[in-house]
Amino acid sequence: MNLKEIVLDKILEQGILPLFFHHDKAESIAILRTLYQAGIRVFEFTNRGPEALTVFESLIAARNLDMPDLYLGIGTIKSVEEAQQFLQIGADFIVSPIVNPLVGSLVHEQHKLWIPGCMTPTEIYTAQQQQAALIKLFPANILGPTFMSSIRDLFKGQKFMPTGGVEIEMENLKAWFNSGVCAVGMGSKLIDPKDTGNLFENTKKALDFVSKAR
Ligand SMILES: O=C(O)C(=O)C[C@H](O)[C@H](O)COP(=O)(O)O
């Protein structure tokens, strides 16, 4: 299996892709370690500030030190230049809020996973033309599980992951998995960088809920 297949498998197995941004290296590493201790093995940092590149570099270093079975991707990638920068320092996969086919080509040249963000059937089609194995439905709280159910038959076999406003809440998770998604992305409802006191318990709970919801 190449890295693309391995990361896709991990996301599907985990059923949840946690994500956050923080400008501070030490705080970000601490959050990543807590997620790892709670059982997370694939994770997305987001490119939401000028420090993202250097913080991501420090997450890669921490992973290499003592979390070798953890896969680290970067989200909020819109341009080829951004993708290039993060691939160069070792991003295992790339997540976007949009569909930029040129980013898809670059990521696929490196046999890595590209997860574009789609909000319409036309965007989903465009992402499929570029062989997106997994598509992020974004913003998921605006679309809702009924959007997924309505378009599912148009895109048979395509894997989807809603992201944006997904909560650690059994009914919400059940509705998403019943609509046909393979995994969910979870940011602020799981990780509050300013209050990490319950992060370990919340992550365990989210993993447990996801395993029961599908
Ligand atoms: O820009 C991107 O590529 C992103 O990854 C955006 C994030 O997926 C969502 O903003 C997360 O939303 P919450 O789970 O509600 O915090």
The ligand as an SDF file (V2000), in Angstrom:
LIG
                    3D

 16 15  0  0  0  0  0  0  0  0999 V2000
  -10.4790   25.2000    6.1180 O   0  0  0  0  0  0  0  0  0  0  0  0
  -10.3600   23.9930    6.1790 C   0  0  0  0  0  0  0  0  0  0  0  0
   -9.7380   23.2940    5.3760 O   0  0  0  0  0  0  0  0  0  0  0  0
  -10.9670   23.3550    7.2790 C   0  0  0  0  0  0  0  0  0  0  0  0
  -10.5160   22.2690    7.5870 O   0  0  0  0  0  0  0  0  0  0  0  0
  -12.0780   24.0330    7.9760 C   0  0  0  0  0  0  0  0  0  0  0  0
  -12.5010   23.2090    9.1360 C   0  0  0  0  0  0  0  0  0  0  0  0
  -12.7670   21.9410    8.6250 O   0  0  0  0  0  0  0  0  0  0  0  0
  -13.7220   23.6600    9.8350 C   0  0  0  0  0  0  0  0  0  0  0  0
  -13.7060   25.0310   10.0130 O   0  0  0  0  0  0  0  0  0  0  0  0
  -13.8540   22.9690   11.1480 C   0  0  0  0  0  0  0  0  0  0  0  0
  -15.0610   23.2920   11.7140 O   0  0  0  0  0  0  0  0  0  0  0  0
  -15.4420   22.9420   13.2370 P   0  0  0  0  0  0  0  0  0  0  0  0
  -15.3970   21.4480   13.4030 O   0  0  0  0  0  0  0  0  0  0  0  0
  -16.8140   23.4930   13.3630 O   0  0  0  0  0  0  0  0  0  0  0  0
  -14.4320   23.6510   14.0560 O   0  0  0  0  0  0  0  0  0  0  0  0
  1  2  2  0
  2  3  1  0
  2  4  1  0
  4  5  2  0
  4  6  1  0
  6  7  1  0
  7  8  1  0
  7  9  1  0
  9 10  1  0
  9 11  1  0
 11 12  1  0
 12 13  1  0
 13 14  2  0
 13 15  1  0
 13 16  1  0
M  END
$$$$
